[in-house]
Amino acid sequence: MKVKPITVLLLAFLCVSCYFSVQLGRFGNGVVVNGTTFKSFIPPISIKPETVPGYPIPNTLFTTIIVDIVILLMAWAARKGMDLQGKGGAPGNWFANAWESFVDYLYRNYMVPTLGARAKTVVAVAITAFTFILVSGMMEVIPGIESIGILEAPHSGTGYCYVKAGSASVITGIPATTAEACKSTGALASGPAEMVAGLASDVVGAEEHGAGAVVVPYMRRPTSDLSTTLAMALVAFIFIEIQGFRANGTHYLGNFFRFSELKKVKKGMMAGLIAVIQFAVGFLELLSEFIRIISFAFRLFGNMFAGTVLVLVMSFLVPLVAPTAFLALEFAVAVIQSFVFMMLIIVFTSLSVAVHGGDDEHAEGHAH
């Protein structure tokens, strides 16, 4: 059997990648480049977003601005190619064609069957949330995200040795336990001992904190920040409640404050007991409305933050090879979480408009 050259090249590339993955990983001895030993390492993991020294905004907010710009460019490209005059023409470019088909599929198969005529009101918010979460999730697979930043002294524990590469600095992954530990690997470290040894660096706060350096990334995925997911949850919650009031008026409050049930207490012991239970259930319904905020925020944050940590851990254990598979998994997670968040908006809105007369209006919407 004749083996194709491309197959040989792929196998050779895989073997070389596996070798360097083992050497760079947790159980290897590192790889020596130009006299300096490099190993993979786990950067500091923080739930709270980092603020890059010299910049007044968190790195997640900076990435959010980039995500918003990407979404605006997508909207511009889609709008430019769409038939806005209602002439029935085909979309003018492939992106507009793909995006229109995708939105139409979600609208007809998920929104209309659940919301009926109100789908037109919900589609904009639901698709926007879907797109924002999807684009934010895709940021994880871009090289440099959460790995390029500014060096800073660790606020606790020991940092890592680093080397100068022109105007930039590169973390070697070797713990900066002592000045000698870094010197022996051809690297620099920061801290009082290193300053005495003549290896003073430009790492911020080296005198006040521990030895070594850590990276504070310029960019971090927005949905790995609880403040971002909580803000999205609050926007979705307010939108859903507004739809409930629009569909039912002040009767919407009757689902939570069921004072009319107390009038049935005098109708007998069993009827009175049921009335008291129904009155208490109203407060449970009110509580469940606010629990939706937690359902929105913490579910999205937990999945995205866990994905980030998983990629970092696998990059530490088996770099080059294993992270590729988990980055592909992150792509799938971004799509799933985007779809779940969108469906939660649709389902919760459907439940809100179906309270005390909402069903009749829903049916009327279908009739139109």
N, C-alpha and C positions, 0 to 999 in steps of 0.2 A: 504494500500500500504506500503510495506516494504522499509524503507529508508536505503541506503547503508552507512556504517560508513565513507567512503571516502567523501560522500556528506556532512555529518555533519561536518567533519573536515574542508572541504573547506569553508562552510558557517561560521564556527567559525573563521577561519583565516580571511575571508573577513570582518566580523564584528569587530574583533580586529584591523585590518588594518584601517578600516574606523574611529574607535574611536581615534586611535593615529594620524591619518591624520588630524582630526578636532582639536585635542589638540595641535599638533605641528604646524598647519597651521596659516595663518594670523589672523583668528578669534578665535583661541583658547588661552588658558592660558599657554600653554607649558606643558612639561612632566618633572617631577622631577626624576632625577637619581642620587642616592648617595648624596643627598642634594643639587644638582645643577640643575637649571631650564634650559631646552633646548627648543629652538623654531627654526622653519625654517626661513631662511633669504635669501635675494637676494645679492649675492656677487657683487662687482663692475663690471660693464659691460663696456668693453673697446673694441673699434674697432681695436685699435693698439695692437699688441701682446705684452705680458708682458715679461720682461727679469728677470729671477730669480736671486736675489743677489748671487754673487759668481760664476755665470755661464755666459760665454760670448755670448751665443746664445739665441734668442727668444724661448719661449716654443713651438711655432708652428713649428719652424725649427727642434727642438728636436723630436717632434712627426712625422715630415716628414721623418726623418731618420729611425724611427721605422717602418713607413709605407713602406718605400723602402725595408727594411729588410724582412718584411712580403711578399712583392711582389716577391722578389728574391727567398724566400723559396718556394712560390707557383710555380714559374717558374721552380725551380729545381725539385720539386715533379712532375710537369707535364711532364717535359722533360725526367725524369727518366723512366716514364711508357709509353712513346710514341714510335711508330715504326719509328725510324729515318733512318732505312736502306731501307725503301720502300718495305718491303716484304709483306705488306698487313695484318700483324698480328694485333690482338686486343690490345688496350692499356693494360699495365701491372698492373695498379692499378686503383681504383675507381675514384680518383681525376683526373688522366690523362684522363680517359674515359669521365667524366663529363665535364671537361674543353674543351676537343677537340670537344665534341658534341655542347657545348655552342658557342664556337668560330665559328664552322662550320655553325651553325644556323644563327648567325649574318652575316657571310660572304656571304652566299648564298641568304639570304632573304632581306638584306638591302644594302650591299656594291656592289655586282655584278649587281643587277638591276639598281643601280644609277650610278656606275662608269665603268662598263664593265671590260675591261682588266686592267684598272688602279687600280682596287680593290686590287690587290696584292701589290701595292706600298703603299696604304693607310692603309691597315689592321693593320700593326704593330703599327703605331702611334695612330690610332683610338682605338684599343683594349687596348693599354697601358694607354691612357687617361681615358678610361672607368674604368679600374681596379684601377688606382690610386684614382679616385674620389670615387669609391665604397668602397675601403678599408678605406679611410679617413673618409667617412661618418659612417662606422661601428664603428670607434673609439668612437663615441658619446655614444654608448650603453655599453661601458666597464666601470664597477665601478671604481671610482677614477679619471677618466678623468675630468679635470677642477674643481676638488674638493679637491685633495691632493696636497699640495705644502708647501710653507714656509710662516710663518706669517710676516706681514709687517705693519707698521703704515700707516693709510690712508693718501693719499696725499691731500685729501680735504674731508670735512665733518667729520662725526663721525664713528668710527669703531665699533666692537662688542667685548663683553666680551669673555674671553676664560678660559679654565681650563687646568691644567697640567695632563697628563695621562702617567706617566713614563717619557720617553724621548721625548714624543710627546705632542703637544698641540691641543686642540679641541675648535673650535669656538662654543659658546653656542647659538648665534643668538640674544642675548639680547643687544640692543644698549648701548654702553659704554658712556652714557651721563655724568655720574659722577662716582667717585670712589664708592660712596655708592650704586649706582644702580647695580654695579657688585658685591659688597660685599653681598648685600641682596639676590643675587641668587647663592651665593657660588662660584663666579667666580673671575678672575683677570682681570685687565685692565692695559693699559700702558699710560704713559703721565706724565707730571710734578706733577699733583695732586696725582697720585697713587704712584709716587716715594717718595713723602713726607710721604705718609701713609705707606711706607714700602712694597709696592706691585710692586716694580720695576721688569721688565721682560726683556727677551732677544729679544724683538721685535725690528727689525732694524729701526732706525730713530725715535724712540718714542719721543725723546726730541724735535725734530724739528717740528714734525707734530702733528696732533690731537690725541685725546684719542682713545683707543680701538685698534683693530687689524683687518686686512683683510687677505685673503688668496691669494697669488700669485701662481697659479697652475704650477706644473712642466710640465704638458702636456696640449695642447689645440688642437682641431681638425684643421689640416692644412688648409682646405678649408674655415674656418671661418676667415682667414687672407687674406686681399685684395692683399698683395704682392704675395702670393702663386697663387691665381687665375689669377692675372695679368701676372705672369711668364708663367703659362700654356697658357694663351691667346696669348702671344707673340710667344711662340713656335709653337702653332697651326697656327697663322697668317703667320709666316715665311714659314712654311711647305706648306701652301696653295699657297702662292705666288710663291714658287719654282716650284710647280706642274704646275702653270699657265705658267711660262716661259718654262718649259720642254715641254709642249704640244704645245705651240704657238710661241716660240722663242721671238724675239723682237716685233712681231706683237701683243703680249699681251699688250704692252704699247699703242697700237692704240685704245684700248677700253677706255682709259682715256684721251689721247691727240689726239683728232680728228681734226688735222689740215687739213686733206684732205677735210673735210666738207666745209671749207672756200672757196674752189675753186668753189663751187656751188652757191656762192652769186650772181655771174653775170648772172645766168640763169633765172632771173626773181624775182619779189618781193616775191611771195609765196615760190618758191624754195629757195630763199635766206633766208627767215625767218625760214624755216625748217632747213636749214643748220646751222644758228646761234644757234637755239635751240639744235640741235644735238651736236654742239661744246660745249655748256654749260652743256649738260647732261653728257658729258665725265668727267668733273670736279666733277659732282655729283657722278658719279660712283667711282671716285678716293676717294672721301670723304666717300662713303659707305664702301669701302674696309677697311679704318681705323676704322670706326664705328664698324666693326666686332670685334675688340679688346674689345670694351666696351660690346658688346653683349656677348662675351665669359666670360669676367672677372666679370662684375658687376652682371650679372644674377646668376652665380654660387655662388659668394660671398653673395649676398643678400639672397638667399634661405637658404644657410647653416648657415649664421650668425643669420638670423631670427629664424631658428629652434633651435639654441642654446639658444637664449633669451627666446623663448617660453617654453622650458623645464625648464629653471631657474625660470620663473614666475610661472608656474604650480607647481613646487616643493615648491615654497614659499606659494602659496595659499592652496593647498591640497596635501601635501607630501605623499609618500608611494603608493597612489592609482592612482591619475591622471597622474603622470609622466610616469607610465608604459604604458599607452595608447599612450602618446605623443612620448615616445621612440620608440614604434612600428611604429608610423607615421614617425619618423625620418629615420627608416630603409627603408620605402617606398620612402621617399624623396631622400635618397642616391641613390637608384636604378634608380629612374626617372631622377635625375640630371646627373647621369653617362651616361644614354642612350641619353639624350638630347645633352650633350656635344659631344658625339661620332657622333650623327647624324648631328650636325652642322659642324663638320669637314668634314664629307662625302658630305653634300650638298654644302658647300662653295667650296670644291675642285672640285666638279662636275661643278659648275658655272664657276670656273676659267679655267678649261681645255676646256670649251665649247665656248671660246671667239675666234673669227676670225680664223676659221679653226679647232678649237678644236673638233667640231662636227664630221668632216670627220675622224679625227684620232680616235675618240671614236667609230665610226661605224666600222672603220677598225679593232679596237681591238676586237669588237664582232665577226667580220668575222673570225679572227684567232681562 
